[in-house]
Amino acid sequence: MVSFALISYKLRKNPFLLVILPIISILAVFLIFIRNGEHPMLGIENLSISNHKWAHEVENTWYFPFTNKFKMPKYSYKRKQSNWLFNDHVDDIIPEGHIAHYDLNKLRSTAYAAVNKERVLILTPMQTFHKQYWENLLQLTYPRELIELGFIIPRTKTGENALKELEIAIKKVQSDKKNQRFAKITILRQDSQSFDQLAEKDRHSILVQKERRAAMALARNELLFSTLGPHTAWVLWLDADIIETPPTVIQDMTSHDKSVLAANVYQKYFDNDEKKMAIRPYDFNNWRESDIGLEIAANMDENEIIVEGYSEIATYRPLMAHFYNADGQVTDEMELDGVGGGCTLVKADVHRDGAMFPNFPFYHLIETEGFAKMAKRLNYGVFGLPNYLVYHIEEFNT
Amino acid sequence: MVSFALISYKLRKNPFLLVILPIISILAVFLIFIRNGEHPMLGIENLSISNHKWAHEVENTWYFPFTNKFKMPKYSYKRKQSNWLFNDHVDDIIPEGHIAHYDLNKLRSTAYAAVNKERVLILTPMQTFHKQYWENLLQLTYPRELIELGFIIPRTKTGENALKELEIAIKKVQSDKKNQRFAKITILRQDSQSFDQLAEKDRHSILVQKERRAAMALARNELLFSTLGPHTAWVLWLDADIIETPPTVIQDMTSHDKSVLAANVYQKYFDNDEKKMAIRPYDFNNWRESDIGLEIAANMDENEIIVEGYSEIATYRPLMAHFYNADGQVTDEMELDGVGGGCTLVKADVHRDGAMFPNFPFYHLIETEGFAKMAKRLNYGVFGLPNYLVYHIEEFNT
């Protein structure tokens, strides 16, 4: 009892120790837990929280796990681990005793996507960051906690710039209010041949178009295979050049409950004759097969491809771009055989069954058009919405 | 100072309070942190740790995030949040200020996989859980922290049983020593048509074989698309019937540095004539194309398929199964045109570029054989190791 006597004596001399002592004790406990790098409430061993590396740092993935879902583990399979202070049980990070499996049969992609809390993955190959693209994305009304974003960016100077701007934009939204954040964002730098090496003005000549689309097919596949999760219900392919969609585009398009569904991509421009803004069709990759198209394909060499929208190959295919009717219902549907990637919604199961973007001739088709053919080979229907317009940015070829 | 005087008085009467007081204070602090459901060191708001739902619980995914990589976030983008006790800064769960991207160019799949810490995803469609399969998996010497496992299990009675046994086996290893755990395990229940609806003895008749392999192709795609991550360097397709491989199978096969590489699948059996154990070839899906095979394909209807290994279609293709030479080098390679899924290693980039398992006729091939063709269309080389044997379980048709 020597020390007690000593403490009693000191206390009698300075009663403030009475207040300070508990605080010092608390501090000591915190220091021990944190400095030792062991936080027994979390099962983290030998790792200081501040030294710990999060997955994205090790893997070079930019991963924003923002929804509650991704935050903290629940514990089970208790393993005793004595603790000098409380002799508490310290649990491992192991899932609950009732083991949950991922049951693909119960994963739904329905007409009531938002109500059913179906997760949507928006995928965008990006060579240029358009402020309007991002602003349009932010004004979507589908719950952000159900939206994951995936970007693939070419390894070029343009790509480098796009990446920087994208980073700034993402930081802003993902460090803002928690309920305003996207569930997850992944940015990939492209491995394969870059898809943006052609100047904007050369981009539509038929020869460079073929090469560009083959490279784009690889980019889309890399993005798709790396980001699709077992929980994904829908994939929305939204090109970086699409700068205006209705805010309800996800709800509108999912409500059709189609396996593959393309919006009609138009462009707003200034009509010099009329001296006012007007619209014109932009994307000609949404089409229905024609007899002439089939005949051309039948006579082609195995490795030749048809790219729609060029006068060099007149397929006489009905193009959805020409079916727009300003007086029609926006919900009108038409069956398609080829689609573009401008704004195309795909049930995740279609991809999960194997539908990807061939960069090799697949029935003389490649990229998104080959994808549509592959979806059809997997017995899925492919549709388009001729009167549902989304807008491509105007390119200025001065 | 009334209370101080009172405490001083009580202390003088009972100095043991001096010891108890700090402990009570500490308990109080812990209770406040945990009962309030707010743990300011972790940025978790309004959520008691015990009520929190981990991703797999919400998504019905069985996800074991065991490596250090997946444990805890590092913080940045500090947001001040006052705390009554320490007035500390509470950080959000947002990745570090230096934003890391996933650079697919720097993801390597090399001959020195283990040294370079390349992550391997082992994928197994499983209709029956064989104890020997699991034991073989556990004896692999490739670092488990670099191995992810993915299973897909059919929605049948057999599948149900396999799942139960698999669960028990997984729980055991994943709740054992931390450094003995696999990086991640995902189990999917199949969505598409089940691949095990045919009794084992019917399984090899050519007609059911075609149907079975089309269903298996969908299962493989569902598994692949759902589990491949941006960090995956290699995918090892290992069938649930493969019960014996060299412990160094991953190191051995990655060291060949091939895009697609198949081991030779044999079977051990008791030779009744010789009265001793012997081996015989089992998997005939690893083959080289022959002129006769090409000729048969050329004359086939677009939707017909060739399944190798049946006398009904004599392709005279050289089969790797027949190239085994007990006196040869285990490292001997041969070029292939078709592969099986028994034990086949694939660089993740091959899949990421789009190579999947067609369930529709692709150059008159489906499933793994169609995959090999697709890999070749994507300009990847396909090889086999005729003298590197792995063993299929013996089926007893009593």
Interface residues (C-beta under 8 A of the other chain):
Chain A: F4 I7 S8 L11 R12 P15 F16 L18 V19 L21 P22 I23 I24 S25 I26 V29 I34 H39 M41 L42 I44 E45 L47 I49 S50 H52 K53 W54 A55 H56 E57 V58 E59 N60 T61 W62 Y63 F64 P65 F66 N68 K69 F70 K71 M72 P73 K74 Y77 R79 L85 D92 I93 I94 P95 E96 I99 A100 H101 Y102 D103 L104 N105 K106 L107 R155 L163 E167 K171 Q174 S175 K178 T186 I187 L188 R189 Q190 D191 S192 A217 L218 N221 E222 L224 F225 S226 T227 L228 G229 P230 H231 D349 H351 R352 D353 G354 M356 F357 P358 N359 F360 R377 L378
Chain B: F4 I7 S8 L11 R12 P15 L18 L21 P22 I23 I24 S25 I26 V29 I34 H39 M41 L42 I44 E45 L47 I49 S50 H52 K53 W54 A55 H56 E57 V58 E59 N60 T61 W62 Y63 F64 P65 F66 N68 K69 F70 K71 M72 P73 K74 Y77 R79 D92 I93 I94 P95 E96 I99 A100 H101 Y102 D103 L104 N105 K106 L107 R155 L163 E167 K171 Q174 S175 K178 T186 I187 L188 R189 Q190 D191 S192 A217 L218 N221 E222 L224 F225 S226 T227 L228 G229 P230 H231 D349 H351 R352 D353 G354 M356 F357 P358 N359 F360 R377 L378
